[in-house]
Structure formats: structure tokens, C-alpha cells
């Protein structure tokens, strides 16, 4: 079976003030198999968030190898990483990161705007996902009209919209009450049983208990790796369908440069339209400012042109084509002034 992700001897160091080193990861190695539900735990400063950022290609390690579907991607550039993030990974953040001016559907459809895919072909899939996670009656609501649990559900729906290879969750229940936390974890567990690979960072033992594998980090190294025997839909039937993941998720087709397609232009225009509609006052003031600026420029050009033509007409009315300009003569000699009697 093709390995999903493999990290080999990963090192990551940050520098405080450009001088003081902070060793976030120290020679960490990790292998992730398809269909796993992994919880990453550890005290503050142990390297949990750094590990998740490297797994999700949000950050690069200082040294070591990153193998995605048995292909080393460590030397790839930011453009290739951006393509992989959009195509292969879904992110669920603790603070939801929903755009406040967009409704639930538009927030969930955002990944397709940046991937230049045609949104209409994906819209039905997104709507079905939102109904499955319990947001069928909240499709037109904005984030401030939703509860914390509903906002996290919307964030989860956004992570699933591009049918990712891996779902990465950073403290997905950190801002939720107990009931909402149980609901979100139930959804993640259900997704895992359907074959999705989930990697989650948490500091709560009861939340980590939902996972089939618990990694414990300390000082940038894995000091504990507890596995549970859990039968999932993937382990029973998904193996036959996903024996070779590299055929379904081809890394060799990553574009070196992103060309803007017609679908991409259409998506960006739609995003601009949403921005105008959802910020009416700001859009009106911007348009008014542009109109005043353009009118001022046109007026100044018209006044300048009119003044030039006025001077030309005055000169042409003198009746001659020759205009002589002479310097005034100055009196020579010394002036003795006037004698007083």
C-alpha cells in the first residue's frame, strides 16, 4: 500500500530577535498511513503546531525529507506548495477563519475560487456536504448569525469541499462548549470511518480519545505513539478502492506556473462582485472618490486646453506672423543726481 505522508529526520528552528534559537522540532520522523485518525498531544512549546504546519505545507523544515505519496517534495517551491495545499489538504482552524461578509455557502466555496476550478460543477457536492453536517437550514446565514458549533461545522464543510487527501485540524474544539465539542468530534469520527485521513492537534485527553492513534510530543520529538485497534470503513472496503493513491492524487502534474484560465477569471470576477455587494458603503465611497478624481483631472485638462487656445487666438489677431522681442535699453554713463540750491 502506498504511504500517505512520511517525514524523515525533520528539524525546524526559530530565532527570537534573530539571535536566540528555539528548537521546535529535533530530528522528528513520522509515517502516516491512509485512513488513520491521529491526535497530536504535548505541553505548550513541544512543537505540535509546528509539526501540523509542516504536515500541511504551511511551513518548510530546515532539514529532512517530506515524502507525499512516496514522492519527495521537500525541494519544491511555494507555488507548488500552494497547489498541493489547495488540492490535497483541508484545514480546520480553532478560530474558524470564516469571512464575516460571506454566507455559509460562499465561505465553503472559497477553495474553488483560488484553485480556478469551475464552481457550478462543485456547488451541488458542497450543498450535499453542508446538509450532511447539519447546516442545511443555515446556508444563507453569515458567520455572526451562527453559534460556535455551527461556525466550526461550516469550517469543516469548507475543509471537505475540495475532497482532500488529508484533513488537518488545529484545536478544532478549543473555542466550543462541551456539547458542541462532542458534535464536532462525532462528525470527524464519522468522516474517518468513511475513509478520510485526519490529523488533529489537541491538549485535551478526552478529545484525543476519539483518535485511533495518539502521538505525544515533548521538546520537538515524539516520545509516545499509542495505537488503538479500530475498524473503519477504510480498513474494510476502502483498501480495494485506494490501493494506489498516486493514481487518484497525481503529484507529477503539479504546474510550475499557474496560468489563469477562463474559469479562474470568472471566479475572481464573482469574488469581486461579492466584495462590492457585501461592502456597499465602502464601494459607494470608493466609486465616488474615483468619479471626483476623474472629473477633477478632466476639468484641469479642459482649463489648460482652453487657456492655450485663448493665447493662440490673441496672438493670431495681431495681424502678423513675426513677433520681435527686444530687451529694454539702459542709459549709459554716471548719474550725478540733482544739485540742491
C-alpha positions as CSV (number, residue, x, y, z in Angstrom):
1,X,0.0,0.0,0.0
2,X,1.2,3.5,-0.8
3,X,2.2,5.5,2.2
4,X,0.4,8.8,2.6
5,X,2.9,11.0,4.4
6,X,6.4,10.2,5.7
7,X,8.7,12.6,7.5
8,X,12.3,11.8,7.9
9,X,14.6,13.5,10.4
10,X,12.8,16.8,10.3
11,X,14.5,19.8,12.0
12,X,12.9,23.2,12.5
13,X,14.5,26.1,14.4
14,X,13.1,29.6,15.0
15,X,15.1,32.6,16.1
16,X,13.8,35.1,18.6
17,X,15.1,38.6,17.8
18,X,17.3,37.0,15.1
19,X,19.7,35.6,17.6
20,X,18.2,33.3,20.3
21,X,17.4,29.9,18.8
22,X,14.2,28.0,19.6
23,X,14.4,24.3,18.5
24,X,10.8,23.5,17.6
25,X,11.5,20.1,16.0
26,X,14.6,18.0,16.6
27,X,15.1,15.1,14.2
28,X,11.4,14.1,14.1
29,X,10.3,11.1,11.9
30,X,6.7,10.2,11.3
31,X,4.8,7.9,8.9
32,X,1.1,8.4,8.3
33,X,-1.0,5.6,6.7
34,X,-4.2,6.2,4.7
35,X,-7.4,6.2,6.8
36,X,-5.7,7.0,10.2
37,X,-7.1,9.3,12.8
38,X,-4.1,10.8,14.6
39,X,-4.2,13.1,17.6
40,X,-1.1,15.0,18.4
41,X,-0.6,16.0,22.1
42,X,2.0,17.6,24.2
43,X,2.7,20.5,26.5
44,X,2.9,24.1,25.2
45,X,6.1,24.6,23.2
46,X,6.5,20.9,22.4
47,X,6.2,21.5,18.6
48,X,2.6,20.4,18.0
49,X,1.6,23.5,15.9
50,X,4.9,23.5,14.0
51,X,4.5,19.8,13.1
52,X,1.0,20.4,11.9
53,X,2.2,23.4,9.8
54,X,4.9,21.4,8.2
55,X,2.5,18.5,7.5
56,X,0.0,20.9,5.9
57,X,2.8,22.6,3.8
58,X,2.2,25.9,5.6
59,X,5.9,25.9,6.7
60,X,9.1,24.3,5.5
61,X,11.5,22.4,7.6
62,X,15.2,23.4,7.9
63,X,16.4,19.9,7.0
64,X,15.0,16.5,6.5
65,X,12.7,14.9,3.9
66,X,8.9,15.2,3.3
67,X,7.5,12.3,1.3
68,X,3.9,12.7,0.0
69,X,2.7,9.5,-1.7
70,X,6.3,8.3,-1.7
71,X,7.5,11.4,-3.7
72,X,10.0,13.7,-2.1
73,X,8.5,17.3,-2.2
74,X,11.0,18.9,0.2
75,X,12.7,20.9,-2.6
76,X,9.5,22.3,-4.1
77,X,8.8,26.0,-4.2
78,X,6.0,28.0,-2.6
79,X,3.9,27.9,-5.8
80,X,4.0,24.1,-5.9
81,X,3.2,24.0,-2.1
82,X,0.2,26.3,-2.7
83,X,-1.1,23.9,-5.3
84,X,-0.7,20.9,-3.1
85,X,-2.3,22.7,-0.1
86,X,-5.4,23.6,-2.2
87,X,-5.7,20.2,-3.8
88,X,-4.6,17.7,-1.2
89,X,-5.3,19.2,2.2
90,X,-8.3,20.5,4.1
91,X,-7.8,22.8,7.1
92,X,-10.0,23.2,10.2
93,X,-8.8,26.0,12.5
94,X,-9.6,26.8,16.1
95,X,-10.8,30.3,15.3
96,X,-12.9,29.1,12.3
97,X,-11.4,31.7,9.9
98,X,-14.7,32.4,8.2
99,X,-15.1,35.6,6.2
100,X,-17.7,37.7,8.0
101,X,-19.3,39.3,4.9
102,X,-20.0,35.9,3.2
103,X,-22.7,33.4,3.9
104,X,-22.1,29.8,4.7
105,X,-22.2,28.6,1.0
106,X,-19.8,31.3,-0.2
107,X,-17.4,30.6,2.6
108,X,-17.3,26.9,1.8
109,X,-16.9,27.6,-2.0
110,X,-13.8,29.8,-1.4
111,X,-11.3,26.9,-2.2
112,X,-12.6,26.7,-5.8
113,X,-12.0,30.4,-6.4
114,X,-8.3,30.1,-5.6
115,X,-8.0,26.7,-7.5
116,X,-9.5,28.3,-10.7
117,X,-12.0,25.4,-10.9
118,X,-15.5,25.9,-12.2
119,X,-17.7,26.4,-9.2
120,X,-21.0,25.3,-10.6
121,X,-19.8,21.8,-11.1
122,X,-18.8,21.6,-7.4
123,X,-21.8,23.5,-5.9
124,X,-24.1,20.5,-5.6
125,X,-21.4,18.5,-3.9
126,X,-20.8,21.3,-1.4
127,X,-24.5,21.7,-0.7
128,X,-24.9,18.0,0.0
129,X,-21.9,18.1,2.4
130,X,-23.4,21.0,4.3
131,X,-26.7,19.2,4.7
132,X,-24.9,16.1,6.0
133,X,-23.2,18.1,8.7
134,X,-26.4,19.8,9.8
135,X,-26.2,23.2,8.1
136,X,-29.0,22.6,5.5
137,X,-31.1,25.4,7.1
138,X,-28.2,27.8,7.6
139,X,-26.9,28.1,4.0
140,X,-27.6,31.8,3.6
141,X,-26.6,32.8,7.1
142,X,-23.4,34.8,7.8
143,X,-20.9,33.6,10.5
144,X,-22.2,36.2,13.1
145,X,-25.6,34.6,12.8
146,X,-24.3,31.1,13.7
147,X,-23.4,29.6,17.0
148,X,-19.8,28.5,17.7
149,X,-20.6,24.9,16.9
150,X,-22.3,25.8,13.6
151,X,-19.3,28.0,12.6
152,X,-17.0,25.1,13.2
153,X,-19.3,22.9,11.1
154,X,-19.1,25.4,8.3
155,X,-15.3,25.4,8.6
156,X,-15.4,21.6,8.4
157,X,-17.6,21.8,5.3
158,X,-15.0,24.2,3.7
159,X,-12.2,21.7,4.5
160,X,-14.2,18.9,2.8
161,X,-15.2,20.9,-0.2
162,X,-12.2,20.0,-2.4
163,X,-12.3,16.3,-1.4
164,X,-8.9,16.5,0.3
165,X,-6.4,13.7,0.9
166,X,-5.9,14.7,4.5
167,X,-7.9,16.8,7.0
168,X,-5.7,18.8,9.4
169,X,-7.5,20.2,12.5
170,X,-5.8,22.6,14.9
171,X,-7.6,22.5,18.2
172,X,-11.0,22.1,16.5
173,X,-12.9,22.2,19.8
174,X,-10.8,24.8,21.6
175,X,-13.5,27.5,21.4
176,X,-16.5,25.3,21.8
177,X,-18.7,24.2,24.7
178,X,-18.8,20.5,25.7
179,X,-21.9,19.7,23.7
180,X,-20.6,21.4,20.5
181,X,-17.2,19.7,21.0
182,X,-18.9,16.3,21.1
183,X,-20.8,17.0,18.0
184,X,-17.7,18.2,16.0
185,X,-15.7,15.2,17.2
186,X,-18.6,12.9,16.2
187,X,-18.5,14.4,12.7
188,X,-14.7,13.9,12.5
189,X,-15.1,10.3,13.7
190,X,-17.8,9.7,11.1
191,X,-15.6,11.1,8.3
192,X,-12.7,8.9,9.4
193,X,-14.9,5.8,9.3
194,X,-15.8,6.8,5.8
195,X,-12.1,6.7,4.8
196,X,-10.8,10.2,5.4
197,X,-7.4,10.6,7.0
198,X,-7.5,13.1,9.9
199,X,-4.5,14.6,11.8
200,X,-5.6,16.7,14.8
201,X,-3.7,18.8,17.4
202,X,-5.3,18.9,20.9
203,X,-4.3,19.3,24.5
204,X,-7.4,17.6,25.9
205,X,-7.2,13.9,26.7
206,X,-10.9,13.2,26.2
207,X,-10.8,14.8,22.7
208,X,-7.7,12.7,21.9
209,X,-9.6,9.6,23.0
210,X,-11.6,9.8,19.7
211,X,-8.5,9.2,17.7
212,X,-7.2,5.7,16.7
213,X,-3.6,6.8,17.2
214,X,-2.2,9.3,19.8
215,X,1.3,10.9,19.3
216,X,2.9,12.6,22.3
217,X,5.5,15.3,21.6
218,X,8.0,16.8,24.0
219,X,10.9,19.1,23.2
220,X,10.3,18.7,19.4
221,X,10.4,14.9,19.5
222,X,7.9,12.1,19.6
223,X,8.1,10.4,23.0
224,X,4.9,8.4,22.7
225,X,3.0,6.6,19.9
226,X,-0.1,4.8,21.1
227,X,-2.2,2.9,18.6
228,X,-5.7,1.6,19.0
229,X,-7.3,-1.2,17.0
230,X,-10.2,0.4,15.4
231,X,-12.1,-0.9,12.3
232,X,-13.1,1.8,9.9
233,X,-14.9,1.8,6.6
234,X,-11.5,2.4,5.0
235,X,-9.9,-0.6,6.6
236,X,-12.7,-2.9,5.4
237,X,-13.7,-1.6,1.9
238,X,-11.6,1.4,1.2
239,X,-8.3,-0.5,0.7
240,X,-9.5,-2.0,-2.6
241,X,-10.6,1.4,-4.0
242,X,-7.4,3.2,-2.8
243,X,-4.6,0.7,-3.2
244,X,-2.7,3.1,-5.3
245,X,-3.4,6.7,-4.1
246,X,-0.8,8.1,-6.5
247,X,-3.2,7.4,-9.4
248,X,-6.0,9.3,-7.8
249,X,-3.8,12.1,-6.5
250,X,-1.0,12.7,-9.0
251,X,1.8,14.8,-7.8
252,X,3.6,14.7,-11.2
253,X,1.0,17.0,-12.7
254,X,1.8,20.0,-10.5
255,X,2.0,23.1,-12.7
256,X,5.3,25.1,-12.5
257,X,3.4,28.3,-13.1
258,X,-0.3,28.9,-12.6
259,X,-2.0,30.1,-15.8
260,X,-5.2,32.0,-15.3
261,X,-8.0,30.1,-17.1
262,X,-11.4,31.3,-18.1
263,X,-12.9,29.6,-15.1
264,X,-10.4,31.3,-12.9
265,X,-11.2,34.7,-14.3
266,X,-14.9,34.1,-13.8
267,X,-14.3,33.0,-10.2
268,X,-12.3,36.1,-9.4
269,X,-14.9,38.3,-11.0
270,X,-17.5,36.7,-8.8
271,X,-15.4,37.2,-5.8
272,X,-15.1,40.9,-6.7
273,X,-18.8,41.1,-7.1
274,X,-19.4,39.6,-3.7
275,X,-16.9,42.1,-2.2
276,X,-18.8,45.0,-3.8
277,X,-22.2,43.8,-2.7
278,X,-21.2,43.0,0.9
279,X,-19.5,46.3,1.4
280,X,-22.0,48.7,-0.1
281,X,-20.9,51.9,1.7
282,X,-17.2,51.3,1.1
283,X,-17.9,50.5,-2.5
284,X,-20.0,53.7,-2.9
285,X,-17.4,55.9,-1.3
286,X,-14.7,54.3,-3.5
287,X,-16.7,54.8,-6.7
288,X,-17.5,58.4,-5.6
289,X,-13.8,59.1,-4.9
290,X,-12.8,57.7,-8.4
291,X,-15.5,59.8,-10.0
292,X,-14.4,63.0,-8.3
293,X,-10.8,62.3,-9.1
294,X,-11.6,61.6,-12.8
295,X,-13.8,64.7,-13.0
296,X,-11.0,66.9,-11.5
297,X,-8.5,65.6,-14.0
298,X,-10.8,66.2,-16.9
299,X,-11.6,69.7,-15.6
300,X,-7.9,70.7,-15.3
301,X,-7.1,69.4,-18.7
302,X,-10.1,71.3,-20.2
303,X,-9.0,74.6,-18.5
304,X,-5.4,74.1,-19.7
305,X,-6.6,73.5,-23.2
306,X,-8.9,76.5,-23.2
307,X,-6.2,78.8,-21.9
308,X,-3.8,77.7,-24.5
309,X,-6.3,78.2,-27.3
310,X,-7.1,81.7,-25.9
311,X,-3.4,82.7,-26.1
312,X,-3.1,81.3,-29.6
313,X,-6.2,83.3,-30.7
314,X,-4.9,86.5,-29.1
315,X,-1.5,86.2,-30.9
316,X,-3.1,85.4,-34.2
317,X,-5.2,88.5,-34.0
318,X,-2.1,90.8,-34.1
319,X,-2.1,90.6,-37.9
320,X,1.5,89.5,-38.4
321,X,3.4,86.3,-38.4
322,X,6.5,87.8,-36.9
323,X,6.8,88.7,-33.3
324,X,10.0,90.5,-32.2
325,X,11.0,90.6,-28.6
326,X,13.8,93.1,-27.6
327,X,15.5,93.8,-24.3
328,X,14.9,97.3,-22.9
329,X,17.8,99.8,-23.4
330,X,19.7,101.0,-20.3
331,X,21.2,104.6,-20.1
332,X,25.0,104.6,-20.2
333,X,27.3,106.9,-18.0
334,X,27.2,108.1,-14.5
335,X,24.2,109.9,-13.0
336,X,25.3,112.8,-10.8
337,X,21.9,113.4,-9.4
338,X,20.4,116.9,-8.8
339,X,22.2,119.8,-7.1
340,X,20.5,121.4,-4.2
341,X,20.5,125.2,-4.0
